[in-house]
Amino acid sequence: MYAATVKALEPTDLTFFDRATLRVAATAHLSAPPDRVFTSFADPAEWLRWFPLMTSARWVEGARAVGAEREVALTVLGRFRERFIAWEPGRRFAFTMIGSTSPLATQLAEDYQLTRDGSGTRVDWVMAATPTTIGKLAAAPTRLMMRRLFARAGGRLERLLSAN
């Protein structure tokens, strides 16, 4: 999946979400319970059904746990290799990017925290980055685009989980 254009990114840990130079956060409310939402997160094939712009996703290394690696590609945004830094079924799903074709960041991570909300789930999402010079110039439109992308993803995931 990866060609020579993929550059290594500096891995992060969970403390990065509190200290990153660039942070984008959003919340979604889903009618499915946290365990069902996490099951969808854990299956790369399901991401293709609900996450906008995602064109491929697959496990490449390790068991589905902290340390496992996944490769994904998103139209316009590029290709990414992710390493999981949190894997708590029904509660938390977080990864750091360790490789990317995107010129926007030297460090990049995402955190999905799931909280029971009545009979459903509140999903708190954070994307954290150390932007490159180009990434700093693109910070405002990137924030707007990522919030919109997450809102669309939440709506699509709600429809998918409600249909199953």
C-alpha contacts under 8 A as a table, 3 or more apart, distances in Angstrom:
res1	aa1	res2	aa2	distance
2	Y	5	T	7.66
2	Y	6	V	6.48
2	Y	79	R	7.80
3	A	6	V	6.17
4	A	7	K	7.78
5	T	101	T	5.98
6	V	79	R	7.71
6	V	99	G	6.13
6	V	100	S	5.06
6	V	101	T	4.58
7	K	99	G	5.45
7	K	100	S	5.46
7	K	101	T	6.16
8	A	98	I	5.75
8	A	99	G	4.35
8	A	100	S	6.59
9	L	97	M	6.45
9	L	98	I	4.68
9	L	99	G	5.05
9	L	100	S	6.89
9	L	105	A	7.92
9	L	106	T	5.29
9	L	107	Q	5.61
9	L	108	L	7.67
10	E	97	M	7.72
10	E	98	I	6.17
10	E	106	T	6.22
10	E	107	Q	5.30
11	P	96	T	5.79
11	P	97	M	6.35
11	P	98	I	5.50
11	P	107	Q	6.53
11	P	108	L	7.82
12	T	15	T	7.91
12	T	16	F	6.05
12	T	96	T	5.69
12	T	97	M	7.95
12	T	107	Q	6.97
12	T	108	L	7.57
12	T	109	A	7.08
13	D	16	F	5.65
13	D	85	I	6.39
13	D	96	T	7.23
14	L	17	F	6.09
14	L	85	I	6.84
14	L	86	A	7.73
15	T	18	D	5.66
15	T	19	R	6.80
16	F	19	R	5.14
16	F	20	A	5.50
16	F	128	A	7.25
17	F	20	A	5.80
17	F	23	R	7.52
17	F	109	A	7.74
17	F	111	D	7.83
17	F	126	V	7.32
17	F	127	M	7.70
17	F	128	A	5.70
20	A	23	R	6.41
20	A	128	A	5.66
20	A	129	A	5.71
20	A	130	T	6.12
21	T	128	A	7.50
21	T	129	A	6.27
21	T	130	T	5.43
21	T	131	P	7.31
22	L	128	A	5.65
22	L	129	A	5.08
22	L	130	T	6.20
22	L	131	P	6.95
22	L	139	A	7.65
23	R	126	V	6.74
23	R	127	M	5.70
23	R	128	A	4.50
23	R	129	A	6.48
24	V	126	V	5.61
24	V	127	M	5.16
24	V	128	A	6.51
24	V	143	R	5.91
24	V	146	M	7.37
24	V	147	R	7.22
25	A	124	D	7.34
25	A	125	W	5.53
25	A	126	V	4.39
25	A	127	M	6.42
25	A	147	R	7.28
26	A	124	D	6.06
26	A	125	W	5.35
26	A	126	V	6.69
26	A	147	R	6.35
26	A	150	F	7.13
26	A	151	A	7.82
27	T	122	R	6.95
27	T	123	V	5.52
27	T	124	D	4.59
27	T	125	W	6.09
28	A	122	R	5.85
28	A	123	V	5.12
28	A	124	D	6.71
28	A	151	A	7.12
28	A	154	G	5.84
29	H	117	D	7.87
29	H	120	G	7.31
29	H	121	T	5.80
29	H	122	R	4.61
29	H	123	V	6.23
29	H	154	G	7.66
30	L	33	P	7.79
30	L	120	G	5.57
30	L	121	T	5.13
30	L	122	R	6.38
30	L	123	V	7.63
30	L	154	G	7.52
30	L	157	L	7.95
30	L	158	E	5.61
31	S	119	S	6.67
31	S	120	G	4.12
31	S	121	T	6.29
31	S	158	E	6.92
31	S	162	S	7.39
32	A	36	R	6.24
32	A	37	V	6.47
32	A	119	S	7.12
32	A	120	G	4.74
32	A	121	T	6.24
32	A	158	E	7.66
32	A	161	L	6.49
32	A	162	S	7.17
33	P	36	R	5.55
33	P	37	V	6.45
33	P	116	R	6.77
33	P	119	S	6.14
33	P	120	G	4.57
33	P	121	T	5.46
34	P	37	V	5.06
34	P	38	F	6.08
34	P	90	G	4.75
34	P	91	R	6.88
34	P	114	L	6.05
34	P	115	T	6.73
34	P	116	R	6.13
34	P	120	G	6.91
34	P	121	T	5.35
35	D	38	F	5.14
35	D	39	T	6.18
35	D	89	P	6.55
35	D	90	G	4.23
35	D	91	R	7.88
36	R	39	T	5.04
36	R	40	S	6.45
36	R	90	G	7.55
36	R	161	L	7.94
37	V	40	S	5.23
37	V	41	F	6.41
37	V	90	G	7.28
37	V	121	T	7.70
37	V	161	L	7.78
38	F	41	F	4.89
38	F	42	A	6.11
38	F	89	P	6.05
38	F	90	G	5.31
38	F	91	R	7.48
38	F	92	R	7.90
38	F	93	F	7.62
38	F	114	L	7.99
39	T	42	A	5.10
39	T	43	D	6.54
39	T	89	P	7.79
39	T	90	G	7.97
40	S	43	D	5.43
40	S	44	P	7.99
40	S	46	E	5.91
40	S	47	W	7.36
41	F	44	P	7.13
41	F	46	E	7.34
41	F	47	W	6.92
41	F	93	F	7.63
42	A	64	R	7.58
43	D	46	E	5.53
43	D	47	W	7.02
44	P	47	W	5.30
44	P	48	L	7.05
44	P	57	A	5.17
44	P	58	R	5.54
44	P	59	W	7.28
45	A	48	L	5.50
45	A	49	R	7.14
45	A	57	A	6.64
45	A	58	R	7.47
46	E	49	R	5.16
46	E	50	W	6.71
47	W	50	W	5.35
47	W	51	F	5.27
47	W	54	M	7.26
47	W	57	A	7.36
48	L	51	F	5.93
48	L	52	P	7.77
48	L	54	M	5.70
48	L	55	T	6.37
48	L	56	S	6.66
48	L	57	A	7.18
49	R	160	L	7.81
50	W	153	A	5.77
50	W	154	G	7.95
50	W	156	R	5.03
50	W	157	L	5.20
50	W	160	L	7.14
51	F	54	M	5.90
51	F	152	R	7.75
51	F	153	A	4.87
51	F	156	R	7.32
51	F	157	L	7.62
52	P	149	L	6.63
52	P	152	R	7.01
52	P	153	A	6.06
53	L	74	L	5.03
53	L	75	T	5.04
53	L	76	V	7.75
54	M	57	A	7.54
54	M	72	V	7.22
54	M	73	A	5.78
54	M	74	L	4.23
54	M	75	T	6.40
55	T	72	V	7.54
55	T	73	A	5.56
55	T	74	L	5.56
55	T	75	T	6.69
56	S	71	E	7.81
56	S	72	V	5.33
56	S	73	A	5.21
56	S	74	L	7.32
57	A	70	R	7.00
57	A	71	E	5.59
57	A	72	V	4.22
57	A	73	A	6.63
58	R	70	R	5.55
58	R	71	E	5.51
58	R	72	V	6.64
59	W	62	G	7.98
59	W	68	A	7.74
59	W	69	E	6.07
59	W	70	R	4.31
59	W	71	E	6.45
60	V	68	A	7.84
60	V	69	E	5.65
60	V	70	R	5.34
60	V	71	E	6.72
61	E	68	A	5.56
61	E	69	E	4.99
61	E	70	R	7.01
62	G	65	A	7.57
62	G	67	G	6.74
62	G	68	A	4.37
62	G	69	E	6.43
63	A	67	G	7.98
63	A	68	A	5.67
64	R	68	A	5.71
64	R	87	W	7.92
65	A	68	A	5.63
65	A	84	F	6.94
65	A	86	A	7.61
65	A	87	W	5.43
66	V	83	R	7.66
66	V	84	F	4.91
66	V	85	I	5.17
66	V	86	A	5.59
66	V	87	W	5.58
67	G	83	R	5.73
67	G	84	F	5.13
67	G	85	I	6.41
68	A	83	R	5.69
68	A	84	F	5.57
69	E	81	R	6.89
69	E	82	E	5.39
69	E	83	R	4.46
69	E	84	F	6.39
70	R	81	R	5.80
70	R	82	E	5.19
70	R	83	R	6.64
71	E	79	R	7.38
71	E	80	F	5.72
71	E	81	R	4.49
71	E	82	E	6.20
72	V	79	R	5.77
72	V	80	F	5.37
72	V	81	R	6.55
72	V	82	E	7.93
73	A	77	L	7.75
73	A	78	G	5.73
73	A	79	R	4.17
73	A	80	F	6.22
74	L	77	L	5.36
74	L	78	G	5.36
74	L	79	R	6.28
75	T	78	G	6.33
77	L	102	S	6.48
78	G	100	S	6.98
78	G	101	T	5.43
78	G	102	S	5.50
79	R	100	S	5.48
79	R	101	T	5.49
79	R	102	S	7.24
80	F	97	M	6.51
80	F	98	I	7.57
80	F	99	G	5.57
80	F	100	S	4.41
80	F	101	T	6.85
81	R	97	M	5.65
81	R	98	I	5.61
81	R	99	G	4.92
81	R	100	S	6.39
82	E	95	F	5.90
82	E	96	T	5.55
82	E	97	M	4.35
82	E	98	I	5.77
82	E	99	G	7.26
83	R	95	F	5.31
83	R	96	T	5.37
83	R	97	M	6.22
83	R	98	I	6.65
84	F	87	W	6.92
84	F	93	F	7.68
84	F	94	A	5.84
84	F	95	F	4.10
84	F	96	T	6.36
85	I	93	F	7.98
85	I	94	A	5.60
85	I	95	F	5.11
85	I	96	T	6.70
86	A	92	R	6.32
86	A	93	F	5.41
86	A	94	A	4.81
86	A	95	F	6.73
87	W	92	R	5.90
87	W	93	F	5.06
87	W	94	A	6.76
88	E	91	R	5.28
88	E	92	R	4.89
88	E	93	F	6.44
89	P	92	R	6.57
89	P	93	F	7.73
90	G	114	L	6.51
91	R	113	Q	5.80
91	R	114	L	4.69
91	R	115	T	6.54
92	R	111	D	7.37
92	R	112	Y	5.69
92	R	113	Q	4.52
92	R	114	L	5.90
93	F	111	D	6.06
93	F	112	Y	5.12
93	F	113	Q	6.55
94	A	109	A	7.40
94	A	110	E	5.55
94	A	111	D	4.20
94	A	112	Y	5.94
95	F	109	A	5.61
95	F	110	E	5.58
95	F	111	D	6.64
96	T	107	Q	7.81
96	T	108	L	5.99
96	T	109	A	4.17
96	T	110	E	6.60
97	M	100	S	7.24
97	M	107	Q	6.97
97	M	108	L	5.47
97	M	109	A	5.78
102	S	105	A	7.18
103	P	132	T	7.16
103	P	134	I	7.09
103	P	135	G	7.23
104	L	131	P	5.66
104	L	132	T	5.43
104	L	133	T	7.65
104	L	134	I	5.79
104	L	135	G	4.05
104	L	136	K	7.78
104	L	138	A	7.89
105	A	108	L	6.41
105	A	129	A	6.25
105	A	130	T	5.50
105	A	131	P	4.04
105	A	132	T	4.91
105	A	135	G	5.98
106	T	129	A	7.48
106	T	130	T	5.69
106	T	131	P	6.10
106	T	132	T	6.22
107	Q	129	A	5.29
107	Q	130	T	4.98
107	Q	131	P	7.19
108	L	127	M	7.32
108	L	128	A	5.72
108	L	129	A	4.34
108	L	130	T	6.58
109	A	127	M	5.80
109	A	128	A	5.33
109	A	129	A	6.48
110	E	125	W	7.21
110	E	126	V	5.63
110	E	127	M	4.48
110	E	128	A	6.32
111	D	124	D	7.89
111	D	125	W	5.59
111	D	126	V	5.17
111	D	127	M	6.55
112	Y	123	V	6.40
112	Y	124	D	5.73
112	Y	125	W	4.64
112	Y	126	V	6.75
113	Q	123	V	5.65
113	Q	124	D	5.14
113	Q	125	W	6.50
114	L	121	T	6.27
114	L	122	R	5.74
114	L	123	V	4.81
114	L	124	D	6.58
115	T	121	T	5.52
115	T	122	R	5.11
115	T	123	V	6.61
116	R	119	S	6.98
116	R	120	G	5.94
116	R	121	T	4.65
116	R	122	R	6.26
117	D	120	G	5.03
117	D	121	T	4.85
117	D	122	R	5.71
118	G	121	T	7.49
131	P	134	I	7.40
131	P	135	G	4.60
131	P	136	K	5.58
132	T	135	G	4.74
132	T	136	K	6.14
133	T	136	K	5.13
133	T	137	L	6.45
134	I	137	L	5.16
134	I	138	A	6.25
135	G	138	A	5.00
135	G	139	A	5.89
136	K	139	A	5.06
137	L	140	A	7.75
138	A	141	P	5.74
138	A	142	T	5.86
139	A	142	T	5.00
139	A	143	R	6.08
140	A	143	R	5.28
140	A	144	L	6.46
141	P	144	L	5.10
141	P	145	M	5.97
142	T	145	M	5.07
142	T	146	M	5.94
143	R	146	M	5.28
143	R	147	R	6.15
144	L	147	R	5.31
144	L	148	R	6.24
145	M	148	R	5.19
145	M	149	L	5.98
146	M	149	L	4.86
146	M	150	F	6.02
147	R	150	F	5.14
147	R	151	A	6.16
148	R	151	A	5.03
148	R	152	R	6.18
149	L	152	R	5.18
149	L	153	A	6.08
150	F	153	A	4.89
150	F	154	G	6.08
151	A	154	G	5.15
151	A	155	G	6.38
152	R	155	G	5.21
152	R	156	R	6.18
153	A	156	R	5.11
153	A	157	L	5.95
154	G	157	L	5.09
154	G	158	E	6.06
155	G	158	E	5.10
155	G	159	R	6.38
156	R	159	R	5.17
156	R	160	L	6.20
157	L	160	L	5.00
157	L	161	L	6.02
158	E	161	L	5.30
158	E	162	S	5.94
159	R	162	S	5.13
159	R	163	A	6.12
160	L	163	A	5.28
160	L	164	N	6.57
161	L	164	N	5.31
